[in-house]
Amino acid sequence: MACNGSTMILLTAGLAESLDTAFAPISSFVSAIIFYSVPVGDAKLPLVVVWLIAAAAVLTLALRFINLRGFAHAVWLVSGNRKSGAAAAGEISHFAALSSALSGTVGLGNIASVPIAIALGGPGAVFWMVLAGFLGMSSKFAECALAVKYRKIAPDGRVIGGPMYYIEDAFARHGMKTLGKGAAIFFAVMAVGGSISLFQVNQSYAQFSSVTGVDAPVLYGVIISGLVLAVILGGIRRIGFVSSVLVPMMGILYVGCGLVIIALNAGKLPAAFATIFQSAFGLDAAGGGLVGALINGIRRATYSNEAGVGSSAIAHASVKTDEPLTEGYVALLEPFIDTIIVCLITALVVIVTGAYEPFLFNPPEKGIEITSAAYASAFSWFPYLLLVASMLFAFTTLVSWAFYGAQAAAYLFGPSKAVDVGFKLALCLILSTGAAVSLSSIIDFIDSMLFGMCIPKIIALYLLLPELRRDVKAYEAKYLKKAR
């Protein structure tokens, strides 16, 4: 018997609430471990954030500021100037790989979480956010270059790649084969959990409902998850094609709107930058001074660009190239675009319009409300443009993370068609519930999964760092001068 709309709403809401209730004790337990914090002044510093930013700093120094030295070469590569050999393994171009990875990192976190960081840590959080993004460029270089080097090619030509493969090999080389297998499985399990990106569905629906006045969470969830399924069933080639079209479009739309607002408030920019620097170094009390600004800025950058987490390395592993390091250079552009451009634009819009001030120390549950208010301060119809941008951001992030989860599932259960399709169908069923109810426990659990990925992955990076340094030296001697 067919069910009517009311029955569907009750079933979907019931499923979501059941998931939330079931995950509550698990979420609390896992979150307490992953986000174990130590008191620093009046704030608490999660050790996993220190783990990430310390690795980014070490890699920047060990690779001799590859984030600066390699920037021009990265642009040269992504522009399509270097042609790989006809026999090169892989499925997508450098540009498509970058677009696919960016679609996973440039999401609603850029729109909704940046204003939360400013409200919690003061405008100084922006300084530390940008610094973390700069250092994270080196982390992206390392994790993505190694993902290509250690990827596997299936008999049908499909690429199966990601940090789980070099985690396993890195430990094995040091006589820790069993531990390495366990660490790689841990990473893959975390990646599967992190792929349940309910935050994207929930926050994009919040903006949709706010702007349009339409109250249809179930229908919205079903439509967006259905569109995601249609793309991801086509594999990385379809994902790369869709991302290479949508990512530049949504980036231009969102950044363009932000630049208009900043231009309209150009006279306030000097004061905004002065406030950012004063707050960053504790010269005012807003947001807890230096410590509050530092913690919230670094944590925001990590959430946004995922440098050190290893997620986007799964997308970069599919690139068609005969030289793994080329994708390392391309990947370092990702935190630059995501954090230093997109997040910074969001932050400046929020600061110059003063939209964050009513929420200082008391941010709303949905940070997109602050960004929407900032955009509305310029033109009443700007929130509609923000709505389009937020829906595109959400959609592309969901697509990329579904692919990451499918690759992780392939590592855990074998790269079969049944595993791939079964995982994607189950994931989209869960995603369809995301807009129906508040899913606090599941979202906390997913955040824990995301940050948990970095623990074994960074250990593997340290173990492989001497090898990576030799590879960089050999690449620069062989290609870099000629390429330029």
N, C-alpha and C positions, 0 to 999 in steps of 0.2 A: 504494500500500500504506500502510495506516495505521501511524503510528509510535506506539510505546508511550511511557510516561512517562519512562523513562530516556533514550530517544532525544531526546525534547523537551528534557530538561534539558541534554543534551550540545550540541544545536543552539543553544539559547538562550545557554548559557554561552559557546559558541564564537563566536557573533555578538558578544556583549558584549566578550569578550576581544579579538576582532579589531578592534572599534571602538576599544578602549582603546589597543591597540598602534599602530593607524593614526594616532590623534590625538596620541600622545606627543610627537613632534617638533614638531608644529604647536602643541600646547598650551604647550610650553616656550618656543617662540619668541614666541607672542602674549602669554603671561603676563609674560615678561620686559619686553615693551614697555609693556603696560597698567599693570603694577604696578612700574614703575621706581621704585626707592626711594633715598633719601639717608640717610646715617647721622645720627642725632640722639642724642647720648649713647651709650648701649649698645644702642639700638634702631635699627630702620630704618623710615623714614616713607615710605610710598608716596605719590608726588606726586598720584596721582589722588584720594586721600582729601583732600588739601589743596585740590585743585580743587573738590571737592564742597562741603566745609564752608565754604570762602571764598565760594562762590556763594550758599550759604544765608544767610550773614551779610550779604552785600551786598544781597540781595533783602529781607531783614528790615528793614534800615535804609532802603533806597530806597522801600519800600512802607509806611514808618512803622509798623512792628510790626503788620502786618496779622494776624499769628498771634495777637495779643492783641485788637486792636480788632475783628476780624471773627469772633471765636469765638462770641459769642452769636447773631450773625446766621446763622452756619453751622448752629447747632443749630436755629434757627427755620426755615431752609430745608429741612433734612433731615427735619424733622417734618411736612413737607407743607403748610405754611401758605401758601406762594406758589404760585399756580396759573398755569401757562403757558397761552398762548393755544391755541385748538384747532388752529391752523395751525402751531404750533411744530414744528420738525424734531426728529428724535431717535426713540429706540425704547424707552427705559426711564426710570423715575423717578429723582429725586435719591437716594432711599434705595437703590434697586436698583443704581445706578451706584456709590455708596459701598461697598455690600456686595460688588459684583463686584471693585472695586479692592482692598478689604481682603482678599478671599479670595486675592489674589495676593501680598500683602505679609505678612499674618498667617499664617505657615506654621511649618514645623519649625525655621526659623531662630530663632524666638522661644523655642523649647523647647531646641533642641540647641546653638545657637551662643552664646547668652548665657552659659551656664556656662563655655564655652571661653574667652570674653573675660575672665571673672573669674579663671579659672585662669592665663591668660597675663599679664594686666595687673593682677591684684589687684582687690579690691573697689572701688577707686577708678575702675575702668573704668565703673562704673554711673553715676557723676556725669557723665562726659563723654558717655556714651550718651544720657542724658536731655537734656543740653544740645543735642546734635546733633539729637535728635528735635524739640526746641522750634524750633530754627532751620529745620529741614527743613519745618516747616509752611508757611513762606513760599515755599519752593521748590515745594511741591505746589500752592499757590495759583496761582503763576505758570504752571507748565507745563500745568496742567489747564484754566485759563481760556483760554489760547491754543490748546489742542488743540480746544476746542469752537468757538472763533472761526474757526479755519482748517480745520475738517473739511469733508469732501466728502459729498454725498448722492447715492447711486446712483439710477438710474432706477426701481428697484423699491422705493425708500424706505429701503434699508439704509444705515447710516452707515459711512463709511470714514474713520477718523480716527486721529490720533496725531502725535507730534512731527515725524515725517518731512515732514509737509505744511508746518508753519510753519518748519521748518529751511530748506526749499527757498525759501520766499517771503522769509524774513528776509535770506538772502544775496543773492537776486535784487534786492531793493530797494536794495542797496548796490553794485550793478553787478557782482556776483559770481555770475551765474546758473549757470555751469558748475560752479563750486566748490560752490555750494549744492546742486545736483543730486547731486554726488558725496558731499557730507556727509550728505544725506538717505538715499542708498543705503547708506552706511556704517552709519548708525543702524539701518536696516531689517535689514541683514545681521546686525548684532550682536543685534537683537531675535529674529531667527529662531534664532540660536545659543543665546541665553539661554532660549528656550522649552523646551529639552530638559532639563527639571527632574528629572534622575535622582537628585539629592540627596534629594528628597522621597520618592521610592519607596524608596530605599536606607535612609533613617533610620526611616521608618515601619515598614518590615519588620523592622529591628533591634529595635524595641520590641515588635512583634508576636511575633517569635520568642522574645525574652527572657521575655516574660510568659506566653505560651501553651506554649512548648516545641515548637511545630510547626516543622518544617524543610521548607518548601515554597516556596522563593524564586520559582521559575518560575510556579507557580500563582498566587501572590500578585501578581506583576507583571502577569500576563495579566488577572486579575480587575480590578485597580485601573485598568489602562489601558483595559480594555473599558468600565468605568463612565464613565471620563473621555470616551471617544469617544461614548458614548450621549448625554452632556450637550452636548458642544461641537458636535455635528452639528445641534443645534437652534438654533444661533446665539446672539446676545447676549441675546435675550429669555429663552430657556431658562436661560442662564447666570445672568442677573440674578435669575430666579425661584429657582433652586436656591441661589444665594449668599445671597439675602435670607432664606432659611429656615435654611441651615446656619451662616452666619457668626455671627448672634446666638446660636444654640444652642451652638456650640463655644466662643464667647467667654465665655458665662455659665458653661459647664461648667468650663473651664480656670481662669478667673479666680476662680470660686467656690471651687474646690478649693484654689487658692493662698491665698486669703484665710483659709480654715479653718486651714491650716498656720501662716500668719503670726499668726493670733489665738491659736493654741495656744502660740506662742513670743513672745507680746507683750512679755514681760519682757526679751527680748533685742534688741528693736527699737532702743532708744537706743544700745546698744553697736554695733549694726550700722550705723546712720547715722553714728556717730562714726568707725567704721572706714572707711566709704566716703569721707568728707571728708578724713580723714587720708591715706589712700592716694591720693586724687585729686590732692592737691597735694604729693605726694612726702614726706610726713612719716613714712612708713615705707618699708622697702625692698622690700616684697612686690610682685612683678610688675614690678620695674624702676622703681619710683617714679613720679614725675609723667609722664615721657615714655611709659613703658610703659602706664600707665593711660589716658592721653589717646589714644594710637594705637589701642589695642584697643577702647576705648569708642566712639570716633567710627567706626571701621571696622565695629563690630557694628551700630551704629544705621543706617549706610548700607546694609549687607546686609539689614537687617530691613525698614526702611520704604521703601527705594529712592527717597527724596526726592532729586531732581536727576537721577535716572537716566532718567525719562520713561516708564517702563513702564506704570504705572497710568493715565497720561493717555490711553492707548489705550482703556481701559474708560470713563473719564469722558467721552470724546468722544461716546459713544452716548446721552448723557442727552437727554431730551425737554425742551427749554427754548428760549425766545425771547430769552434774555439770557445770553451766554457767561460773564459773571463770576459768575453764581450758582453754577456748578459749581466755580469757583475757591474760593469760600468753603466749599462742601461738602467739597472735597478736602483742605482744611487740617486737617480732623478726622482724616484718615487716619494721619499720623505720631503724633498725640496718642494715638489708640487703640492703635496698633501698638506704639509705643516707650515712651511715657510711662505707659501702663497695662499692656499685656500683658508687654512685656519687663521692666518694673520689677517686676511681680509675680513673674516667674520669678527675677529677680536676688535679691529679698528672701527668697524661699523657700530658694534655694541658700545664701545667707549666714547667715540665722538658724538654719538646721539644721546649718551647718558642713559641708555635703556637698562643697563645693569644696576643703576644706583638704587632704585626702589627694592631691589632684591639682595643687596649686600648683606651678608651673613644669614640670609633667609631665602635661598633660591627656590624657585618653583619646582615641582616634581618633573615637569616637562620643560627642559631648557629651550626648546624651540619657540616657546612663548616669548622669551626675551628677544631672540633674533627676529621674530615676526614683528614685535613692537618696534624694533629698531628700523626695519625696512618700511613699516607703515608710517614712520615719522617723516619720510621723504615724500611719498605719494601714497594715497589711500589704496591704490590698486597694486602696489608692490608685493603685498603678501600673496597675491595670486601667482606672481612670478616665482616667489619663494616656494609656493605649493608645487609648481611644476618641477622646480629644481629638487625639492625634497623627495618627491616621488621617484624621480630619475635616480637620485643618489641611493634611495632605499632599494630600488629594483636591481641596479647593477651590483650593489653589495651582496644582496641575496643570491644573485646568480653566481658570483665568484666564490662565495663561501660554500655554496652547494657543491661546486666543483672541488674545493679543497676537502670537504667532508667525504666526497665520493672517492677521491684519491687515497685518503687515509683509510677508508673502508676497504679499498682494494689491497692495501698493504696488510690489513688485519685478516681479511678473509680470502684473499686471492683475487687477481684481476679478471673476474668473469663478468659476462654480460648480465647474468642474473643478479649478482651482488650490486652492480652499478645501477641497474634500473630499479631494483628493490629498494636500495638506499634512497634514491632520489624521490621515489613515490612516497615513502614513509616520511621523509623530511618535509616535503611540500604539504602533506596532510597536517603535520604539526604546525608549520608556518601559517596555515590558513586560520588557525585559532588566535594568532597573535594580536589582532585588533579587538577581540571580543571582550577581554577582561584585563585587569591589572595582573601582571605575572611577575611579581617582585622576586619570588624565590627562584624561578627559572632563570630570570635575567641575571641575578647574582651568581647562580651556578654557571651560566655561560661565560660571564666575565672571569670566573675562576679558571674555567677551561682555557680561555684565551691566554691568560698570564701563565698558567701552568705549562704551556707549550715551551716557554722560554728556558725552563730549568734544565732539561737534558740537552736542548739544542745549543745553548751557550757553552756548556761543558765541551760538547763536540767541537765547537768553533775554536776553543782554546787548544784542544788536542790537535786540530788540523792547521793551526795558525802558522807554524814553521813551513809546512807544505804550501800554504796559500801565499806566503811571502815569496817563496822561490818561484811560484807560478807567475806572480805579478812581475817580478824582476825579469823573468824570461820573456813574458809577453811584451813588456815595454821595450826590451832590447830588439825583439823580432818585428813588432808591428807598429808601435806607437808613433815613432818618428815618420815612418812611411805613410801611416794613415793620415797624419796631419799634413 
